[in-house]
């Protein structure tokens, strides 16, 4: 009888609260979520002087927490910290320009994607770079924790020199001082950086390598992942996704593609 009761309680726990099996706690078990967001990307995830966060990803994170019925606290992260804060338990979710790829999926779980963008190239106003092939023989900034510049070399076969820098602010300084010829990563990141910098840096509008940006969770939290996917679907269906893209990147940004529920990767 005791064994039957234990099994019944476990079934109720998983069905009603999504609580973790085998000792793992799901995000569904918590009243408050710690969500990792970028602290260094204007218009995407940025820590203001008063310590609060703003940007597209920050608003998406707030929306998801609300739909999950959770309070939220933000944790500022840089590119190289996104996996680590999930693995060591400092963050419950990461909404921080976290591109889904097979290598990362071996270590963390992804919900979504919640946004589809493209890789682009940020250049000086007078630079004649129109597409990824024009990067041949050029110096490209690579921020620690990002694989965007390396993908130009390995996936596109472009013989460019990858120059490492610790963050995007130093990438921009290197670009303006001609230490590098280009910065390449997600177009939303580049758009925010160019807007804040205001010196005339521009996007080449090369639009290559589709970027599927997902929500990171601890490996194994399938119930939490599925709940996040339902919230992302709702975000597109109720018009919030379109509203946030317009708010942070302008009306013209919406003309770059159809704003529709992305095809999910699956919670496994």
NORDA-V529511 format. One record per residue. N is the residue number from 1. RES is the residue in three letters. SS is DSSP state (alpha for helix, beta for strand, coil for the rest). PHI is phi in degrees with one decimal (none if undefined). PSI is psi as a letter, one per 20 degrees, with the letter a starting at -180 (NA if undefined). Layout:
# NORDA-V529511
N:RES:SS:PHI:PSI, N:RES:SS:PHI:PSI
This chain:
# NORDA-V529511
1:UNK:coil:none:g, 2:UNK:alpha:-62.1:g, 3:UNK:alpha:-63.9:g, 4:UNK:alpha:-61.9:g, 5:UNK:alpha:-62.7:g, 6:UNK:alpha:-62.2:g, 7:UNK:alpha:-63.6:g, 8:UNK:alpha:-62.4:g, 9:UNK:alpha:-63.2:h, 10:UNK:alpha:-65.5:g, 11:UNK:alpha:-61.9:g, 12:UNK:alpha:-61.9:g, 13:UNK:alpha:-58.6:g, 14:UNK:alpha:-69.0:g, 15:UNK:alpha:-69.8:h, 16:UNK:alpha:-90.5:g, 17:UNK:coil:-110.8:i, 18:UNK:coil:73.7:j, 19:UNK:coil:-63.6:q, 20:UNK:coil:-66.2:q, 21:UNK:coil:-101.0:q, 22:UNK:coil:73.7:k, 23:UNK:coil:91.8:i, 24:UNK:coil:-82.8:p, 25:UNK:coil:-88.2:p, 26:UNK:coil:-90.0:q, 27:UNK:alpha:-60.9:h, 28:UNK:alpha:-71.3:i, 29:UNK:alpha:-82.2:i, 30:UNK:coil:-102.5:q, 31:UNK:coil:-84.6:h, 32:UNK:beta:-130.2:p, 33:UNK:beta:-109.6:p, 34:UNK:beta:-95.7:o, 35:UNK:beta:-115.5:p, 36:UNK:beta:-78.3:p, 37:UNK:beta:-131.1:q, 38:UNK:beta:-67.0:q, 39:UNK:coil:-110.1:i, 40:UNK:beta:-123.2:j, 41:UNK:beta:-121.4:o, 42:UNK:coil:-54.6:p, 43:UNK:coil:72.4:i, 44:UNK:coil:-113.8:f, 45:UNK:beta:-155.1:o, 46:UNK:beta:-142.9:p, 47:UNK:beta:-89.3:o, 48:UNK:coil:-79.2:r, 49:UNK:coil:-63.5:h, 50:UNK:coil:-86.3:j, 51:UNK:coil:91.6:i, 52:UNK:coil:-84.4:r, 53:UNK:beta:-114.4:q, 54:UNK:beta:-144.9:r, 55:UNK:coil:134.6:r, 56:UNK:alpha:-57.8:g, 57:UNK:alpha:-62.5:h, 58:UNK:alpha:-65.7:g, 59:UNK:alpha:-66.4:h, 60:UNK:alpha:-61.5:g, 61:UNK:alpha:-61.1:g, 62:UNK:alpha:-61.6:g, 63:UNK:alpha:-62.1:g, 64:UNK:alpha:-62.0:g, 65:UNK:alpha:-61.2:g, 66:UNK:alpha:-62.6:g, 67:UNK:alpha:-68.7:h, 68:UNK:coil:-83.2:i, 69:UNK:coil:73.5:k, 70:UNK:coil:-119.8:q, 71:UNK:beta:-74.5:r, 72:UNK:beta:-136.6:p, 73:UNK:beta:-124.4:p, 74:UNK:beta:-97.2:q, 75:UNK:beta:-122.0:o, 76:UNK:beta:-73.1:p, 77:UNK:beta:-134.5:q, 78:UNK:coil:-99.5:r, 79:UNK:alpha:-55.3:g, 80:UNK:alpha:-72.3:i, 81:UNK:alpha:-99.4:i, 82:UNK:alpha:-62.0:g, 83:UNK:alpha:-67.9:g, 84:UNK:alpha:-59.4:g, 85:UNK:alpha:-69.5:h, 86:UNK:alpha:-78.5:g, 87:UNK:alpha:-66.7:h, 88:UNK:coil:-90.1:j, 89:UNK:coil:84.6:j, 90:UNK:coil:-73.0:h, 91:UNK:coil:-126.4:q, 92:UNK:coil:-89.2:h, 93:UNK:beta:-135.4:q, 94:UNK:beta:-127.5:o, 95:UNK:beta:-121.4:n, 96:UNK:beta:-153.5:m, 97:UNK:beta:46.5:l, 98:UNK:beta:-92.1:n, 99:UNK:beta:-71.5:p, 100:UNK:coil:-74.9:p, 101:UNK:coil:-145.6:r, 102:UNK:alpha:-65.0:h, 103:UNK:alpha:-65.1:g, 104:UNK:alpha:-65.6:h, 105:UNK:alpha:-67.0:i, 106:UNK:coil:-74.0:i, 107:UNK:coil:-114.6:h, 108:UNK:beta:-135.0:r, 109:UNK:beta:-100.0:q, 110:UNK:beta:-120.2:p, 111:UNK:beta:-95.6:q, 112:UNK:beta:94.2:b, 113:UNK:beta:-74.3:q, 114:UNK:beta:-101.0:i, 115:UNK:beta:-154.1:p, 116:UNK:beta:-110.6:p, 117:UNK:beta:-133.6:a, 118:UNK:beta:-136.5:q, 119:UNK:beta:-76.8:p, 120:UNK:beta:-137.2:a, 121:UNK:beta:-130.0:p, 122:UNK:beta:-97.7:p, 123:UNK:beta:-137.7:r, 124:UNK:coil:-70.3:q, 125:UNK:coil:-56.3:h, 126:UNK:coil:-97.3:j, 127:UNK:coil:-78.0:p, 128:UNK:coil:-101.2:m, 129:UNK:coil:-125.7:o, 130:UNK:coil:-113.2:h, 131:UNK:coil:-150.7:r, 132:UNK:alpha:-63.9:h, 133:UNK:alpha:-67.1:h, 134:UNK:alpha:-70.8:i, 135:UNK:alpha:-83.4:i, 136:UNK:coil:-54.4:p, 137:UNK:coil:75.6:j, 138:UNK:coil:-96.1:r, 139:UNK:beta:-100.6:p, 140:UNK:beta:-116.0:p, 141:UNK:beta:-71.2:p, 142:UNK:beta:-126.9:p, 143:UNK:beta:-85.1:p, 144:UNK:coil:-54.1:p, 145:UNK:coil:95.8:i, 146:UNK:coil:-107.2:q, 147:UNK:coil:-111.0:j, 148:UNK:alpha:-64.2:g, 149:UNK:alpha:-66.5:g, 150:UNK:alpha:-64.3:h, 151:UNK:alpha:-65.1:h, 152:UNK:alpha:-60.9:g, 153:UNK:alpha:-77.1:g, 154:UNK:alpha:-81.8:g, 155:UNK:coil:-86.7:h, 156:UNK:coil:-95.3:i, 157:UNK:coil:67.5:k, 158:UNK:coil:-91.6:p, 159:UNK:coil:-83.7:n, 160:UNK:coil:-116.1:r, 161:UNK:beta:-95.2:p, 162:UNK:beta:-91.3:p, 163:UNK:beta:-111.8:o, 164:UNK:beta:-80.8:q, 165:UNK:beta:-139.2:q, 166:UNK:coil:-73.1:h, 167:UNK:coil:-157.1:r, 168:UNK:alpha:-72.6:h, 169:UNK:alpha:-62.9:h, 170:UNK:alpha:-75.3:h, 171:UNK:alpha:-61.2:g, 172:UNK:alpha:-63.2:g, 173:UNK:alpha:-60.9:g, 174:UNK:alpha:-66.7:h, 175:UNK:alpha:-65.8:g, 176:UNK:alpha:-71.1:h, 177:UNK:coil:-91.8:j, 178:UNK:coil:67.3:k, 179:UNK:coil:-72.5:h, 180:UNK:coil:-129.7:r, 181:UNK:coil:-102.2:i, 182:UNK:beta:-162.0:q, 183:UNK:beta:-123.1:p, 184:UNK:beta:-131.1:p, 185:UNK:beta:-172.3:a, 186:UNK:beta:-54.7:p, 187:UNK:alpha:-61.4:h, 188:UNK:alpha:-67.1:h, 189:UNK:alpha:-63.8:g, 190:UNK:alpha:-63.9:h, 191:UNK:alpha:-62.3:g, 192:UNK:alpha:-66.1:g, 193:UNK:alpha:-64.4:g, 194:UNK:alpha:-64.7:h, 195:UNK:alpha:-64.0:g, 196:UNK:alpha:-69.4:h, 197:UNK:alpha:-65.5:g, 198:UNK:coil:69.1:j, 199:UNK:coil:-95.4:j, 200:UNK:coil:104.4:i, 201:UNK:coil:-56.9:q, 202:UNK:beta:-137.1:q, 203:UNK:beta:-83.9:q, 204:UNK:coil:-76.9:i, 205:UNK:coil:56.8:l, 206:UNK:coil:-74.2:h, 207:UNK:coil:47.8:m, 208:UNK:beta:-131.4:r, 209:UNK:beta:51.0:n, 210:UNK:beta:-53.3:p, 211:UNK:beta:-110.4:o, 212:UNK:beta:-99.0:o, 213:UNK:beta:-90.1:p, 214:UNK:beta:-116.1:r, 215:UNK:beta:-100.8:p, 216:UNK:beta:-82.5:p, 217:UNK:beta:-134.0:r, 218:UNK:beta:-64.3:q, 219:UNK:coil:-57.1:p, 220:UNK:coil:101.8:i, 221:UNK:coil:-85.4:m, 222:UNK:alpha:-66.5:g, 223:UNK:alpha:-61.1:g, 224:UNK:alpha:-64.4:g, 225:UNK:alpha:-60.2:g, 226:UNK:alpha:-65.1:h, 227:UNK:alpha:-66.1:h, 228:UNK:alpha:-63.7:g, 229:UNK:alpha:-60.6:h, 230:UNK:alpha:-64.3:h, 231:UNK:alpha:-67.4:h, 232:UNK:alpha:-63.7:g, 233:UNK:alpha:-57.9:g, 234:UNK:alpha:-62.0:h, 235:UNK:alpha:-59.6:h, 236:UNK:alpha:-79.3:h, 237:UNK:alpha:-68.0:h, 238:UNK:coil:-91.9:j, 239:UNK:coil:87.7:j, 240:UNK:alpha:-65.9:g, 241:UNK:alpha:-58.7:g, 242:UNK:alpha:-63.3:g, 243:UNK:alpha:-61.1:g, 244:UNK:alpha:-71.0:h, 245:UNK:alpha:-62.7:g, 246:UNK:alpha:-65.9:g, 247:UNK:alpha:-59.6:g, 248:UNK:alpha:-96.1:h, 249:UNK:alpha:-127.6:i, 250:UNK:coil:91.6:r, 251:UNK:alpha:-60.8:h, 252:UNK:alpha:-63.5:h, 253:UNK:alpha:-62.3:h, 254:UNK:alpha:-69.0:i, 255:UNK:alpha:-81.3:i, 256:UNK:alpha:-77.9:i, 257:UNK:coil:-179.3:r, 258:UNK:coil:-78.7:p, 259:UNK:coil:-90.7:n, 260:UNK:coil:-142.0:r, 261:UNK:coil:-58.8:p, 262:UNK:coil:-66.8:q, 263:UNK:coil:-77.1:o, 264:UNK:coil:-72.2:q, 265:UNK:coil:-77.2:h, 266:UNK:coil:100.5:q, 267:UNK:coil:-91.9:m, 268:UNK:coil:-151.7:NA
